[in-house]
Amino acid sequence: MRVAGEYTIEAPPERVWEALMDPEVLAGTLPGFKSLEEVAENVFEGSLALGVGPVQGRFNGKLSLKELQPPSSYRLHLDGRGAPGFVDGEGEVKLEASPEGTTLLYDVEVTVGGKIAGVGQRMLEMVSRTLTKQALDRLSKAIVAATE
C-alpha cells in the first residue's frame, strides 16, 4: 500500500525540519503513540495503540531516518510488530519552501501483515489517510504554536 501526499505548514522549512527531528514533538502529534524515544542517532523506538475496524492492539516499533539533507529531505524506514500483525514501511519526506510556508511531501510504501491485513485494503487505506491527516494537522499546530 502506498501512502503519499502533500501538506502545507505555515512555517519555514528549517522550523518544520526541527520539529520532525524532535521525538517529543513527534510523539505528541502521532495518533495512538504511547511513547517515542531516540535510541541512537536518527533512530527512534516507540509504542503505538492502533485499531483498524475490529482489529485493535499495541505495536512496538522502530523508525529510522537516513540520507538526511537538512532542511529539505530524508528517507525513512518503519518497522512495527504487535499482536495484530506487522507494519513495514520505506519512503521519503521532502520539505519545499512555498509562499504559505513549507510544503511537506511524503511518499511511503507500506506492507501490512497478520490480523490487521485481514480487514481489507480499502479500510487500511482509509485509516492510513485519516491517521496521516491527523498527525500532520497536529504537527502543524505544534509548529505554529511554538513559532508564535
N, C-alpha and C positions, 0 to 999 in steps of 0.2 A: 504494500500500500504506500502511496506517495502522499506526503503532507507538504504542500508548497503554497506560497502566497507572499503577500507583502502587507506591511503595516506602517503607518506614518506616526512618528512620535515627535511632539513639539519640543525638541531639544537638539543641540548639536551632536554630531556623531561621536565626539570624544566623551560626552556625558553618557550617551547610550552605551558605549563600549564599557565605561567604568561600571555601570550597573550590571551589565551582562557578565562581568568578571567577579562580581561580589556575591558570594554564596548566601549572605543574609538577605540581600535584595531578591535573589532568585527564589529562595525558599519561601519568601513572603508572597511571591507572585504566582507560583505554580500551584494550581488547584490540587488539593489532596496531599500535598507534601507535609510530612511529619517532621522530617529533619533533612538537612543537607550540610555537609561539611567538606572542606578541601582536605584531601588526604595526601596529596602530592601536588607539585606544581601543575596547575590546569587539569587536575583530576579530582572529581567530586563524587562522594558516595552519599546516598540518601535512602529514605524510606517514604513510600507513597501509598496512600489508601485510594483505591480506584474501583469504581463499579461501572460495568457495561451491561445494561439490561439486567438479567437475573444473576450474572456472574460478578461477584464482588470479592475483594480481598486486598491484601497488602503485598506490595512489591518492594524488594530491596534492589538497588541498582547502582550503577556507576556511569558517570558522564565524563568523557574525556574530550578535551579541546586540543586541537593540534593545528599546525600550519597557521598560527596566529599572525595576522597582518594588521596590527593596531593602527587606527581605529576603523578598519574597513572590512575585514573578513576573518573567518576561521572555519575549520572543519570540525565536526563533532561525531562522536561515537557514543551511542547509548546502549546499555545492556542492563535489562531488568528481569528479575526472576521472582516468582512467588507461587503460592498455591493455585491462583487462577491460570497460571501459564507463564509465558515469557514474552518479552518485547525486546527486539534488537533494532537499532536504527543507525544510519550513516547518512551524513549530509553536510550542508554548508549554510552558513549565515553570512549575509553581506549587509553592510551599512553604507548608504549613499546619502550625501547631503542633498537636501531638497529645499525649496522655498519655505515649506512649512516646518522644517527642522531636519529630521532624518527619516529616510525610508528604509525599513528593515525588511530584507528579502530572505526568505527561508525556503529550503528545498531539502527534504529528508525522506529517504526511502526506509520504510519501517516493515519489519517482519514480526508477525504475531503468531504464537502457537499455544497449544493447550486448550483448556476450557474456554478461555476468553476468545479464542478464534472461532469457537462454535456459535457465537451469537450472530455471525454473518457479516459480510463485507460492508454492506450499506450502513449497518448500525455502527461498526467500527469507524467508518469514515465520518459519520455524523458526530460521534463522540470526539474523535480527534480534532475535527474542525471547531467544535464547541470549546474544548479544553484549550486549544491554541488561542482562540479569540479571548477567552477569559484571562489566560496568562498574559497576553500582550496588552490587554486593557489595564490589568493590574500593574504591569511593568511600566506602562506609560504614565499612569497616575503616580506611581512611586517616584519616577524620574522628574516629572513636572513639579511635584510637591517638594522634592529635595532642591530643585533649581530655584524655586521662589524664595 
